[in-house]
């Protein structure tokens, strides 16, 4: 077709209101508009980003995301220019990374998850017999953190607890298995939770208090010996049957297992009666990294998928309702329920501890691991 004739055709298409179709004939493949970005995430979010449905939802937002995992506090080594974003499991390391890189604005927190304890049904029975745990009429188990700290302070062992039938795995000191607070967000949050409890259920605000509770903090943390660097490691040990009796984890990890029907048959989830929430916070180094944070916070489809992996979406009623609906469905689907997930932490009599400032938090971690 000659150039003049082509111009006439285009003019006719415009007149007919069909120019959109004509232009689309000459557009590039839409997949070429998807931007590839890289980031570092907490290991607990690995399955989420690997999900083909998540990848498809992100592609609709113009993003193709490649990730690698690291402990939340290990992400301090990531700098602008080496990745588009980092996505630790809590706000403290995210805020520090943003400050180190002189980033403005508040990093988004698309979703969160409370810390829980995973154990086996026979162990939960021993805990209940010794007033360390109780089960509500709704099926939600809670773990008494104050009674736990009393047992730690008294150097009580599993053998000293009353038990109609004692599981063979229960031997030695009583402690919670956590991750290394120097590298992992869940380990740090556990120290924050203990400090809150040891300070008469108040957030620690000064170095004098750090010094006074330091010995008790150290006793609760160091009994477990060598600690893993990421939350997924001790959790997977538990799932495989090689873990310790009481393992601190994210609720999202346990909920994801149950939804996928891959949880150990005798698994029980205990909510510490004073727990702490892990606010997954994304720090975008580039515009595209920041676009990912926006997508995870406001995209309806991505919010559905966040709930699918057990995360509690932040940002309004819609996210809370979606999570409640999912949990109610999961609880109802269990043929022989040994426990139930809590749709509402307050209704389940689960209190939330407050995380101290970054400066105080570092001092608490040092006190907990002091040689």
BALOBA-1460 file (C-alpha; in Angstrom, 3 decimals):
// residues 371
<rec num="1" residu="x" x="0.000" y="0.000" z="0.000"/>
<rec num="2" residu="x" x="1.353" y="3.434" z="-0.872"/>
<rec num="3" residu="x" x="1.986" y="5.937" z="1.933"/>
<rec num="4" residu="x" x="-0.856" y="8.230" z="0.780"/>
<rec num="5" residu="x" x="-3.359" y="5.421" z="0.667"/>
<rec num="6" residu="x" x="-2.314" y="4.234" z="4.160"/>
<rec num="7" residu="x" x="-3.046" y="7.734" z="5.465"/>
<rec num="8" residu="x" x="-6.527" y="7.620" z="4.016"/>
<rec num="9" residu="x" x="-7.188" y="4.232" z="5.674"/>
<rec num="10" residu="x" x="-6.080" y="5.565" z="9.068"/>
<rec num="11" residu="x" x="-8.292" y="8.607" z="8.652"/>
<rec num="12" residu="x" x="-11.268" y="6.383" z="7.907"/>
<rec num="13" residu="x" x="-10.525" y="4.231" z="10.955"/>
<rec num="14" residu="x" x="-10.421" y="7.312" z="13.156"/>
<rec num="15" residu="x" x="-13.736" y="8.443" z="11.763"/>
<rec num="16" residu="x" x="-15.225" y="5.045" z="12.533"/>
<rec num="17" residu="x" x="-13.889" y="5.025" z="16.106"/>
<rec num="18" residu="x" x="-11.633" y="2.045" z="15.390"/>
<rec num="19" residu="x" x="-8.230" y="3.694" z="15.666"/>
<rec num="20" residu="x" x="-7.534" y="1.783" z="18.940"/>
<rec num="21" residu="x" x="-7.659" y="-1.504" z="17.021"/>
<rec num="22" residu="x" x="-5.454" y="-0.144" z="14.252"/>
<rec num="23" residu="x" x="-2.816" y="1.065" z="16.679"/>
<rec num="24" residu="x" x="-2.825" y="-2.293" z="18.481"/>
<rec num="25" residu="x" x="-1.832" y="-3.973" z="15.204"/>
<rec num="26" residu="x" x="1.501" y="-2.205" z="15.441"/>
<rec num="27" residu="x" x="2.094" y="-2.508" z="19.231"/>
<rec num="28" residu="x" x="4.928" y="-4.566" z="20.627"/>
<rec num="29" residu="x" x="4.360" y="-7.809" z="22.476"/>
<rec num="30" residu="x" x="2.872" y="-6.763" z="25.843"/>
<rec num="31" residu="x" x="5.255" y="-9.105" z="27.691"/>
<rec num="32" residu="x" x="8.119" y="-6.848" z="26.618"/>
<rec num="33" residu="x" x="6.704" y="-4.126" z="28.891"/>
<rec num="34" residu="x" x="7.263" y="-6.257" z="32.003"/>
<rec num="35" residu="x" x="10.249" y="-4.997" z="34.009"/>
<rec num="36" residu="x" x="12.599" y="-7.484" z="35.651"/>
<rec num="37" residu="x" x="13.593" y="-6.618" z="39.213"/>
<rec num="38" residu="x" x="15.654" y="-8.361" z="41.889"/>
<rec num="39" residu="x" x="15.442" y="-8.359" z="45.645"/>
<rec num="40" residu="x" x="16.366" y="-10.032" z="48.929"/>
<rec num="41" residu="x" x="13.583" y="-11.480" z="51.089"/>
<rec num="42" residu="x" x="13.109" y="-13.353" z="54.348"/>
<rec num="43" residu="x" x="13.030" y="-17.108" z="53.776"/>
<rec num="44" residu="x" x="9.439" y="-17.364" z="55.042"/>
<rec num="45" residu="x" x="8.264" y="-15.473" z="51.933"/>
<rec num="46" residu="x" x="10.081" y="-17.727" z="49.441"/>
<rec num="47" residu="x" x="7.066" y="-19.960" z="48.633"/>
<rec num="48" residu="x" x="4.894" y="-16.888" z="48.078"/>
<rec num="49" residu="x" x="7.171" y="-15.357" z="45.457"/>
<rec num="50" residu="x" x="7.720" y="-18.754" z="43.804"/>
<rec num="51" residu="x" x="3.976" y="-19.273" z="43.252"/>
<rec num="52" residu="x" x="3.011" y="-19.056" z="39.528"/>
<rec num="53" residu="x" x="-0.197" y="-17.241" z="40.506"/>
<rec num="54" residu="x" x="1.811" y="-14.594" z="42.334"/>
<rec num="55" residu="x" x="4.129" y="-14.257" z="39.350"/>
<rec num="56" residu="x" x="1.138" y="-13.805" z="37.033"/>
<rec num="57" residu="x" x="-0.439" y="-11.182" z="39.303"/>
<rec num="58" residu="x" x="2.851" y="-9.273" z="39.462"/>
<rec num="59" residu="x" x="3.231" y="-9.488" z="35.681"/>
<rec num="60" residu="x" x="-0.117" y="-7.714" z="35.345"/>
<rec num="61" residu="x" x="1.454" y="-4.915" z="37.373"/>
<rec num="62" residu="x" x="4.410" y="-4.912" z="34.962"/>
<rec num="63" residu="x" x="6.865" y="-6.672" z="37.258"/>
<rec num="64" residu="x" x="8.890" y="-9.874" z="37.008"/>
<rec num="65" residu="x" x="10.481" y="-10.489" z="40.396"/>
<rec num="66" residu="x" x="13.567" y="-12.584" z="41.141"/>
<rec num="67" residu="x" x="14.503" y="-13.086" z="44.789"/>
<rec num="68" residu="x" x="17.089" y="-14.649" z="47.044"/>
<rec num="69" residu="x" x="16.724" y="-15.282" z="50.765"/>
<rec num="70" residu="x" x="18.674" y="-13.969" z="53.746"/>
<rec num="71" residu="x" x="18.124" y="-13.311" z="57.426"/>
<rec num="72" residu="x" x="16.432" y="-9.965" z="57.986"/>
<rec num="73" residu="x" x="19.397" y="-8.388" z="59.755"/>
<rec num="74" residu="x" x="21.788" y="-9.752" z="57.145"/>
<rec num="75" residu="x" x="20.039" y="-7.484" z="54.657"/>
<rec num="76" residu="x" x="21.915" y="-4.521" z="56.158"/>
<rec num="77" residu="x" x="24.721" y="-5.460" z="53.773"/>
<rec num="78" residu="x" x="22.499" y="-4.896" z="50.714"/>
<rec num="79" residu="x" x="22.954" y="-1.458" z="49.179"/>
<rec num="80" residu="x" x="21.357" y="0.617" z="46.464"/>
<rec num="81" residu="x" x="22.614" y="-0.512" z="43.080"/>
<rec num="82" residu="x" x="22.878" y="-4.183" z="44.039"/>
<rec num="83" residu="x" x="19.114" y="-4.865" z="44.221"/>
<rec num="84" residu="x" x="15.785" y="-3.150" z="43.601"/>
<rec num="85" residu="x" x="14.408" y="-3.927" z="47.039"/>
<rec num="86" residu="x" x="14.826" y="-5.788" z="50.309"/>
<rec num="87" residu="x" x="11.896" y="-7.322" z="52.164"/>
<rec num="88" residu="x" x="12.732" y="-8.246" z="55.784"/>
<rec num="89" residu="x" x="10.195" y="-9.798" z="58.121"/>
<rec num="90" residu="x" x="9.914" y="-6.835" z="60.485"/>
<rec num="91" residu="x" x="9.993" y="-3.074" z="60.567"/>
<rec num="92" residu="x" x="13.172" y="-2.506" z="62.628"/>
<rec num="93" residu="x" x="15.693" y="-3.835" z="60.078"/>
<rec num="94" residu="x" x="13.706" y="-2.201" z="57.261"/>
<rec num="95" residu="x" x="13.853" y="1.211" z="58.930"/>
<rec num="96" residu="x" x="17.571" y="0.834" z="59.551"/>
<rec num="97" residu="x" x="18.238" y="-0.130" z="55.932"/>
<rec num="98" residu="x" x="16.196" y="2.844" z="54.707"/>
<rec num="99" residu="x" x="18.158" y="5.175" z="56.986"/>
<rec num="100" residu="x" x="21.535" y="3.755" z="55.960"/>
<rec num="101" residu="x" x="20.663" y="4.319" z="52.317"/>
<rec num="102" residu="x" x="19.220" y="7.794" z="52.949"/>
<rec num="103" residu="x" x="15.793" y="6.859" z="51.598"/>
<rec num="104" residu="x" x="12.832" y="9.142" z="52.192"/>
<rec num="105" residu="x" x="9.305" y="8.084" z="53.006"/>
<rec num="106" residu="x" x="7.847" y="5.291" z="55.107"/>
<rec num="107" residu="x" x="8.460" y="1.763" z="53.765"/>
<rec num="108" residu="x" x="5.154" y="-0.052" z="53.136"/>
<rec num="109" residu="x" x="4.072" y="-2.963" z="55.332"/>
<rec num="110" residu="x" x="1.783" y="-5.020" z="53.072"/>
<rec num="111" residu="x" x="1.109" y="-7.822" z="55.559"/>
<rec num="112" residu="x" x="2.018" y="-9.164" z="58.979"/>
<rec num="113" residu="x" x="2.068" y="-12.360" z="61.015"/>
<rec num="114" residu="x" x="2.111" y="-12.987" z="64.778"/>
<rec num="115" residu="x" x="4.715" y="-15.259" z="66.300"/>
<rec num="116" residu="x" x="3.363" y="-18.653" z="67.376"/>
<rec num="117" residu="x" x="4.784" y="-21.873" z="68.796"/>
<rec num="118" residu="x" x="4.497" y="-25.167" z="66.946"/>
<rec num="119" residu="x" x="4.593" y="-28.415" z="68.882"/>
<rec num="120" residu="x" x="3.115" y="-31.915" z="68.922"/>
<rec num="121" residu="x" x="-0.176" y="-32.910" z="70.541"/>
<rec num="122" residu="x" x="1.415" y="-35.063" z="73.248"/>
<rec num="123" residu="x" x="3.748" y="-32.195" z="74.200"/>
<rec num="124" residu="x" x="0.798" y="-29.799" z="74.307"/>
<rec num="125" residu="x" x="-0.893" y="-32.230" z="76.712"/>
<rec num="126" residu="x" x="2.074" y="-32.086" z="79.095"/>
<rec num="127" residu="x" x="2.101" y="-28.282" z="78.905"/>
<rec num="128" residu="x" x="-1.616" y="-28.171" z="79.721"/>
<rec num="129" residu="x" x="-1.159" y="-30.543" z="82.661"/>
<rec num="130" residu="x" x="1.428" y="-28.136" z="84.114"/>
<rec num="131" residu="x" x="-0.477" y="-24.880" z="83.492"/>
<rec num="132" residu="x" x="1.931" y="-23.838" z="80.770"/>
<rec num="133" residu="x" x="-0.776" y="-23.996" z="78.097"/>
<rec num="134" residu="x" x="-4.552" y="-24.127" z="77.808"/>
<rec num="135" residu="x" x="-7.107" y="-24.793" z="75.103"/>
<rec num="136" residu="x" x="-10.194" y="-22.625" z="74.706"/>
<rec num="137" residu="x" x="-13.663" y="-23.845" z="73.750"/>
<rec num="138" residu="x" x="-13.011" y="-22.486" z="70.248"/>
<rec num="139" residu="x" x="-9.992" y="-24.791" z="69.944"/>
<rec num="140" residu="x" x="-7.366" y="-22.040" z="70.131"/>
<rec num="141" residu="x" x="-4.368" y="-22.975" z="72.279"/>
<rec num="142" residu="x" x="-2.449" y="-20.337" z="74.239"/>
<rec num="143" residu="x" x="0.942" y="-20.652" z="75.898"/>
<rec num="144" residu="x" x="1.605" y="-18.925" z="79.225"/>
<rec num="145" residu="x" x="4.718" y="-16.848" z="78.730"/>
<rec num="146" residu="x" x="4.908" y="-15.773" z="82.381"/>
<rec num="147" residu="x" x="4.759" y="-19.391" z="83.579"/>
<rec num="148" residu="x" x="7.367" y="-20.279" z="80.972"/>
<rec num="149" residu="x" x="9.729" y="-17.595" z="82.269"/>
<rec num="150" residu="x" x="9.198" y="-18.834" z="85.831"/>
<rec num="151" residu="x" x="10.198" y="-22.332" z="84.708"/>
<rec num="152" residu="x" x="13.290" y="-20.969" z="82.956"/>
<rec num="153" residu="x" x="14.247" y="-18.909" z="86.009"/>
<rec num="154" residu="x" x="13.938" y="-22.011" z="88.222"/>
<rec num="155" residu="x" x="16.013" y="-24.064" z="85.752"/>
<rec num="156" residu="x" x="13.186" y="-26.569" z="85.466"/>
<rec num="157" residu="x" x="13.593" y="-29.520" z="83.151"/>
<rec num="158" residu="x" x="11.039" y="-31.475" z="81.171"/>
<rec num="159" residu="x" x="11.581" y="-34.410" z="83.527"/>
<rec num="160" residu="x" x="10.393" y="-32.283" z="86.459"/>
<rec num="161" residu="x" x="7.001" y="-31.616" z="84.869"/>
<rec num="162" residu="x" x="3.986" y="-33.752" z="85.744"/>
<rec num="163" residu="x" x="3.098" y="-36.064" z="82.889"/>
<rec num="164" residu="x" x="0.636" y="-38.922" z="82.696"/>
<rec num="165" residu="x" x="2.539" y="-40.051" z="79.609"/>
<rec num="166" residu="x" x="5.881" y="-38.416" z="78.915"/>
<rec num="167" residu="x" x="6.975" y="-38.225" z="75.261"/>
<rec num="168" residu="x" x="10.512" y="-39.545" z="74.784"/>
<rec num="169" residu="x" x="11.571" y="-36.285" z="73.131"/>
<rec num="170" residu="x" x="10.976" y="-34.349" z="76.362"/>
<rec num="171" residu="x" x="14.319" y="-34.268" z="78.103"/>
<rec num="172" residu="x" x="16.614" y="-31.589" z="79.469"/>
<rec num="173" residu="x" x="15.978" y="-27.886" z="79.973"/>
<rec num="174" residu="x" x="12.696" y="-26.253" z="79.009"/>
<rec num="175" residu="x" x="13.165" y="-23.593" z="76.322"/>
<rec num="176" residu="x" x="11.756" y="-22.272" z="73.060"/>
<rec num="177" residu="x" x="13.741" y="-22.921" z="69.903"/>
<rec num="178" residu="x" x="14.225" y="-19.694" z="67.968"/>
<rec num="179" residu="x" x="16.589" y="-18.213" z="65.412"/>
<rec num="180" residu="x" x="19.720" y="-16.169" z="65.943"/>
<rec num="181" residu="x" x="18.656" y="-12.610" z="66.906"/>
<rec num="182" residu="x" x="21.814" y="-11.255" z="65.266"/>
<rec num="183" residu="x" x="20.624" y="-12.349" z="61.833"/>
<rec num="184" residu="x" x="16.927" y="-13.237" z="61.921"/>
<rec num="185" residu="x" x="13.877" y="-11.075" z="62.525"/>
<rec num="186" residu="x" x="11.965" y="-13.759" z="64.439"/>
<rec num="187" residu="x" x="14.907" y="-14.209" z="66.811"/>
<rec num="188" residu="x" x="15.071" y="-10.463" z="67.410"/>
<rec num="189" residu="x" x="11.328" y="-10.231" z="67.970"/>
<rec num="190" residu="x" x="11.531" y="-13.083" z="70.473"/>
<rec num="191" residu="x" x="14.087" y="-11.092" z="72.469"/>
<rec num="192" residu="x" x="11.784" y="-8.047" z="72.279"/>
<rec num="193" residu="x" x="8.864" y="-10.145" z="73.523"/>
<rec num="194" residu="x" x="10.871" y="-11.554" z="76.445"/>
<rec num="195" residu="x" x="12.133" y="-8.109" z="77.387"/>
<rec num="196" residu="x" x="8.579" y="-6.754" z="77.421"/>
<rec num="197" residu="x" x="7.464" y="-9.574" z="79.743"/>
<rec num="198" residu="x" x="10.473" y="-9.273" z="82.046"/>
<rec num="199" residu="x" x="9.852" y="-5.518" z="82.337"/>
<rec num="200" residu="x" x="6.414" y="-6.034" z="83.924"/>
<rec num="201" residu="x" x="4.688" y="-6.117" z="80.524"/>
<rec num="202" residu="x" x="6.056" y="-2.748" z="79.458"/>
<rec num="203" residu="x" x="8.310" y="-1.796" z="76.580"/>
<rec num="204" residu="x" x="11.960" y="-1.299" z="77.552"/>
<rec num="205" residu="x" x="12.995" y="2.328" z="77.052"/>
<rec num="206" residu="x" x="16.346" y="2.727" z="78.846"/>
<rec num="207" residu="x" x="19.726" y="1.063" z="79.219"/>
<rec num="208" residu="x" x="19.327" y="0.630" z="82.994"/>
<rec num="209" residu="x" x="16.388" y="-1.703" z="82.415"/>
<rec num="210" residu="x" x="18.383" y="-3.607" z="79.802"/>
<rec num="211" residu="x" x="21.025" y="-4.226" z="82.447"/>
<rec num="212" residu="x" x="18.554" y="-5.319" z="85.102"/>
<rec num="213" residu="x" x="16.726" y="-7.871" z="82.928"/>
<rec num="214" residu="x" x="19.844" y="-8.979" z="81.052"/>
<rec num="215" residu="x" x="20.570" y="-12.138" z="83.120"/>
<rec num="216" residu="x" x="16.988" y="-13.433" z="82.835"/>
<rec num="217" residu="x" x="16.968" y="-12.617" z="79.132"/>
<rec num="218" residu="x" x="20.205" y="-14.521" z="78.620"/>
<rec num="219" residu="x" x="18.894" y="-17.536" z="80.549"/>
<rec num="220" residu="x" x="15.842" y="-17.807" z="78.282"/>
<rec num="221" residu="x" x="17.757" y="-17.410" z="75.023"/>
<rec num="222" residu="x" x="21.055" y="-19.237" z="75.491"/>
<rec num="223" residu="x" x="19.635" y="-22.522" z="76.846"/>
<rec num="224" residu="x" x="18.905" y="-23.577" z="73.281"/>
<rec num="225" residu="x" x="22.565" y="-23.519" z="72.236"/>
<rec num="226" residu="x" x="23.369" y="-22.978" z="68.556"/>
<rec num="227" residu="x" x="20.657" y="-21.077" z="66.722"/>
<rec num="228" residu="x" x="19.828" y="-21.165" z="63.009"/>
<rec num="229" residu="x" x="20.096" y="-18.008" z="60.905"/>
<rec num="230" residu="x" x="16.661" y="-18.009" z="59.266"/>
<rec num="231" residu="x" x="13.135" y="-18.803" z="60.470"/>
<rec num="232" residu="x" x="12.503" y="-21.442" z="57.848"/>
<rec num="233" residu="x" x="15.324" y="-23.721" z="59.105"/>
<rec num="234" residu="x" x="14.050" y="-24.729" z="62.591"/>
<rec num="235" residu="x" x="10.493" y="-24.787" z="61.234"/>
<rec num="236" residu="x" x="11.394" y="-27.272" z="58.499"/>
<rec num="237" residu="x" x="13.291" y="-29.340" z="61.085"/>
<rec num="238" residu="x" x="10.072" y="-29.559" z="63.086"/>
<rec num="239" residu="x" x="8.001" y="-30.496" z="60.037"/>
<rec num="240" residu="x" x="10.462" y="-33.246" z="59.105"/>
<rec num="241" residu="x" x="10.240" y="-34.746" z="62.592"/>
<rec num="242" residu="x" x="13.778" y="-33.779" z="63.561"/>
<rec num="243" residu="x" x="12.961" y="-30.598" z="65.441"/>
<rec num="244" residu="x" x="12.841" y="-29.735" z="69.118"/>
<rec num="245" residu="x" x="9.655" y="-29.860" z="71.253"/>
<rec num="246" residu="x" x="8.770" y="-26.152" z="71.088"/>
<rec num="247" residu="x" x="9.638" y="-24.122" z="67.989"/>
<rec num="248" residu="x" x="8.909" y="-20.435" z="67.522"/>
<rec num="249" residu="x" x="7.549" y="-19.707" z="64.044"/>
<rec num="250" residu="x" x="5.352" y="-17.320" z="62.115"/>
<rec num="251" residu="x" x="1.634" y="-18.065" z="62.106"/>
<rec num="252" residu="x" x="1.777" y="-17.779" z="58.309"/>
<rec num="253" residu="x" x="4.146" y="-20.756" z="58.091"/>
<rec num="254" residu="x" x="1.850" y="-23.009" z="60.113"/>
<rec num="255" residu="x" x="-1.302" y="-21.820" z="58.348"/>
<rec num="256" residu="x" x="0.292" y="-22.363" z="54.942"/>
<rec num="257" residu="x" x="1.139" y="-25.968" z="55.900"/>
<rec num="258" residu="x" x="-2.398" y="-26.728" z="57.036"/>
<rec num="259" residu="x" x="-3.947" y="-25.163" z="53.939"/>
<rec num="260" residu="x" x="-1.679" y="-27.282" z="51.744"/>
<rec num="261" residu="x" x="-2.423" y="-30.375" z="53.879"/>
<rec num="262" residu="x" x="1.291" y="-30.973" z="54.474"/>
<rec num="263" residu="x" x="1.376" y="-30.357" z="58.229"/>
<rec num="264" residu="x" x="2.372" y="-33.165" z="60.618"/>
<rec num="265" residu="x" x="-0.801" y="-34.991" z="61.694"/>
<rec num="266" residu="x" x="-0.205" y="-34.251" z="65.372"/>
<rec num="267" residu="x" x="0.886" y="-30.619" z="64.979"/>
<rec num="268" residu="x" x="-0.556" y="-28.100" z="67.410"/>
<rec num="269" residu="x" x="-0.168" y="-24.339" z="67.145"/>
<rec num="270" residu="x" x="0.115" y="-22.407" z="70.413"/>
<rec num="271" residu="x" x="-0.309" y="-18.631" z="70.574"/>
<rec num="272" residu="x" x="1.912" y="-17.061" z="73.230"/>
<rec num="273" residu="x" x="-0.552" y="-15.235" z="75.502"/>
<rec num="274" residu="x" x="1.696" y="-12.245" z="74.982"/>
<rec num="275" residu="x" x="3.045" y="-12.405" z="71.473"/>
<rec num="276" residu="x" x="4.552" y="-9.979" z="69.007"/>
<rec num="277" residu="x" x="3.685" y="-9.345" z="65.378"/>
<rec num="278" residu="x" x="6.084" y="-9.462" z="62.488"/>
<rec num="279" residu="x" x="5.337" y="-6.555" z="60.148"/>
<rec num="280" residu="x" x="6.810" y="-7.561" z="56.782"/>
<rec num="281" residu="x" x="8.246" y="-4.276" z="55.492"/>
<rec num="282" residu="x" x="9.515" y="-3.634" z="51.956"/>
<rec num="283" residu="x" x="12.327" y="-1.150" z="51.282"/>
<rec num="284" residu="x" x="12.445" y="-0.091" z="47.640"/>
<rec num="285" residu="x" x="15.814" y="1.109" z="46.376"/>
<rec num="286" residu="x" x="14.473" y="1.879" z="42.888"/>
<rec num="287" residu="x" x="11.189" y="3.120" z="41.455"/>
<rec num="288" residu="x" x="10.339" y="-0.416" z="40.357"/>
<rec num="289" residu="x" x="11.184" y="-1.770" z="43.801"/>
<rec num="290" residu="x" x="8.791" y="0.764" z="45.289"/>
<rec num="291" residu="x" x="6.153" y="-0.246" z="42.730"/>
<rec num="292" residu="x" x="6.372" y="-3.780" z="44.086"/>
<rec num="293" residu="x" x="5.627" y="-2.516" z="47.591"/>
<rec num="294" residu="x" x="2.617" y="-0.596" z="46.297"/>
<rec num="295" residu="x" x="1.335" y="-3.637" z="44.392"/>
<rec num="296" residu="x" x="1.602" y="-5.927" z="47.419"/>
<rec num="297" residu="x" x="-0.254" y="-3.378" z="49.540"/>
<rec num="298" residu="x" x="-3.119" y="-2.386" z="47.247"/>
<rec num="299" residu="x" x="-3.644" y="-5.088" z="44.600"/>
<rec num="300" residu="x" x="-6.799" y="-7.112" z="45.353"/>
<rec num="301" residu="x" x="-5.521" y="-10.267" z="43.644"/>
<rec num="302" residu="x" x="-2.172" y="-10.141" z="45.439"/>
<rec num="303" residu="x" x="-4.002" y="-9.642" z="48.729"/>
<rec num="304" residu="x" x="-5.925" y="-12.858" z="48.065"/>
<rec num="305" residu="x" x="-2.659" y="-14.668" z="47.444"/>
<rec num="306" residu="x" x="-1.080" y="-13.225" z="50.596"/>
<rec num="307" residu="x" x="-3.949" y="-14.741" z="52.569"/>
<rec num="308" residu="x" x="-3.433" y="-18.007" z="50.688"/>
<rec num="309" residu="x" x="0.039" y="-18.157" z="52.246"/>
<rec num="310" residu="x" x="-1.237" y="-17.369" z="55.728"/>
<rec num="311" residu="x" x="-0.281" y="-13.705" z="55.927"/>
<rec num="312" residu="x" x="-2.611" y="-11.171" z="57.525"/>
<rec num="313" residu="x" x="-2.934" y="-8.251" z="55.061"/>
<rec num="314" residu="x" x="-2.657" y="-4.726" z="56.413"/>
<rec num="315" residu="x" x="-4.694" y="-1.926" z="54.956"/>
<rec num="316" residu="x" x="-8.303" y="-2.033" z="55.932"/>
<rec num="317" residu="x" x="-11.400" y="-4.111" z="56.356"/>
<rec num="318" residu="x" x="-11.106" y="-6.050" z="53.094"/>
<rec num="319" residu="x" x="-7.839" y="-7.695" z="54.094"/>
<rec num="320" residu="x" x="-9.062" y="-8.570" z="57.587"/>
<rec num="321" residu="x" x="-12.287" y="-10.042" z="56.240"/>
<rec num="322" residu="x" x="-10.419" y="-12.098" z="53.641"/>
<rec num="323" residu="x" x="-8.109" y="-13.509" z="56.311"/>
<rec num="324" residu="x" x="-10.989" y="-14.298" z="58.681"/>
<rec num="325" residu="x" x="-12.903" y="-16.081" z="55.947"/>
<rec num="326" residu="x" x="-9.854" y="-18.144" z="55.019"/>
<rec num="327" residu="x" x="-9.101" y="-19.134" z="58.621"/>
<rec num="328" residu="x" x="-12.705" y="-20.054" z="59.333"/>
<rec num="329" residu="x" x="-12.645" y="-22.280" z="56.259"/>
<rec num="330" residu="x" x="-9.379" y="-23.929" z="57.359"/>
<rec num="331" residu="x" x="-10.646" y="-24.523" z="60.903"/>
<rec num="332" residu="x" x="-13.909" y="-26.010" z="59.651"/>
<rec num="333" residu="x" x="-12.162" y="-28.301" z="57.162"/>
<rec num="334" residu="x" x="-10.167" y="-30.194" z="59.818"/>
<rec num="335" residu="x" x="-11.854" y="-33.565" z="60.297"/>
<rec num="336" residu="x" x="-10.307" y="-34.223" z="63.717"/>
<rec num="337" residu="x" x="-9.229" y="-30.781" z="64.920"/>
<rec num="338" residu="x" x="-6.398" y="-30.711" z="67.445"/>
<rec num="339" residu="x" x="-6.241" y="-26.926" z="67.473"/>
<rec num="340" residu="x" x="-7.725" y="-23.874" z="65.779"/>
<rec num="341" residu="x" x="-6.194" y="-20.735" z="64.327"/>
<rec num="342" residu="x" x="-7.260" y="-17.449" z="65.911"/>
<rec num="343" residu="x" x="-9.132" y="-15.146" z="63.556"/>
<rec num="344" residu="x" x="-8.957" y="-12.336" z="66.108"/>
<rec num="345" residu="x" x="-6.014" y="-12.211" z="68.517"/>
<rec num="346" residu="x" x="-7.747" y="-9.960" z="71.029"/>
<rec num="347" residu="x" x="-10.812" y="-12.202" z="71.159"/>
<rec num="348" residu="x" x="-8.477" y="-15.147" z="71.780"/>
<rec num="349" residu="x" x="-6.997" y="-13.291" z="74.803"/>
<rec num="350" residu="x" x="-3.660" y="-12.867" z="73.070"/>
<rec num="351" residu="x" x="-1.893" y="-9.641" z="74.018"/>
<rec num="352" residu="x" x="0.692" y="-7.928" z="71.847"/>
<rec num="353" residu="x" x="4.068" y="-6.744" z="73.085"/>
<rec num="354" residu="x" x="5.626" y="-3.498" z="71.874"/>
<rec num="355" residu="x" x="8.963" y="-3.462" z="70.054"/>
<rec num="356" residu="x" x="11.510" y="-1.009" z="71.508"/>
<rec num="357" residu="x" x="13.624" y="1.423" z="69.515"/>
<rec num="358" residu="x" x="16.426" y="0.114" z="67.323"/>
<rec num="359" residu="x" x="19.076" y="1.319" z="69.781"/>
<rec num="360" residu="x" x="17.471" y="-0.422" z="72.755"/>
<rec num="361" residu="x" x="16.792" y="-3.514" z="70.659"/>
<rec num="362" residu="x" x="20.484" y="-3.877" z="69.798"/>
<rec num="363" residu="x" x="21.393" y="-3.620" z="73.473"/>
<rec num="364" residu="x" x="18.812" y="-6.272" z="74.370"/>
<rec num="365" residu="x" x="20.210" y="-8.662" z="71.765"/>
<rec num="366" residu="x" x="23.727" y="-8.129" z="73.112"/>
<rec num="367" residu="x" x="22.493" y="-8.787" z="76.651"/>
<rec num="368" residu="x" x="20.693" y="-11.955" z="75.559"/>
<rec num="369" residu="x" x="23.811" y="-13.360" z="73.912"/>
<rec num="370" residu="x" x="26.380" y="-11.998" z="76.345"/>
<rec num="371" residu="x" x="29.195" y="-14.469" z="76.951"/>
